[in-house]
Amino acid sequence: MLLVDQRGHGRSTRRPDDLSRAAFVGDVVVVMDAFAPGEGCVLVGQSMGAHTAFLASVMQPDRVRSLVMLEGHVACSDDPEEAAAIGRWFASWPTPFPEDAAARSFLGEDAIVDAWIADLEVTEQGLMPRFDADIVQRTLEAVHESRWPEWEGLKVPTLAKFASQGMFSASAKDELVRRRPSTVRVDLSGGSHDAHLDAFDEWIDVLTRWLN
């Protein structure tokens, strides 16, 4: 198993010049070439990572054995300001945080907060996120473009998983399968958009059965 920090995230390039979806896919292909040359891979992603995995599966069908998307979709966002609002939220963080407790006091108790705090970088000034708000916003703007033709032409076996309290409406989830009936859909009994964190056991159980 390989875990990839996508460009602009984690310990990957913080401010890449190219934030196109093709660039993100290219990174996945480089990783597959380096660590699984000639092998068929299973691509698994959540949210934006699911979108990247989906496009990689479209563009490299001979390299992908199957695709798993958790809380991912291919339609454009209904809100043209959604990416900008997320960018403003990240830009509002009062960084650097002096300590973990200060970060948690500001960020709250959602499941994703533990991951954010664990990923904070220790600097001389204090704790800083390993991403920049404007990069996140620009990345999401590309993610929020409609990709229905690519979805309908996707050839690899695909599992789409949604959390009970996730970000997609019932109609949005239904449309994903209606437009590609071969898609296997699983609705988790719990979890938020970050179901890999707050519905971990059920997420892993479904994923394991798919892989086996």
NORBEL-V504052 format. One record per run of one state. SS is the DSSP state (h for helix, s for strand, l for the rest). FROM is the first residue (numbers start at 1). TO is the last residue. If there is no record, write none. Layout:
ss->[SS | SS]
from->[FROM | FROM]
to->[TO | TO]
//
This chain:
ss->[l | h | l | s | l | h | l | s | l | h | l | s | l | h | l | h | l | s | l | s | l | h | l | h | l | s | l | s | l | h | l | s | l | s | l | h | l | h | l]
from->[1 | 21 | 36 | 41 | 47 | 48 | 60 | 64 | 71 | 82 | 92 | 97 | 98 | 100 | 108 | 111 | 119 | 121 | 123 | 127 | 129 | 133 | 144 | 148 | 153 | 157 | 163 | 165 | 166 | 170 | 180 | 184 | 188 | 192 | 193 | 195 | 199 | 200 | 212]
to->[20 | 35 | 40 | 46 | 47 | 59 | 63 | 70 | 81 | 91 | 96 | 97 | 99 | 107 | 110 | 118 | 120 | 122 | 126 | 128 | 132 | 143 | 147 | 152 | 156 | 162 | 164 | 165 | 169 | 179 | 183 | 187 | 191 | 192 | 194 | 198 | 199 | 211 | 212]
//
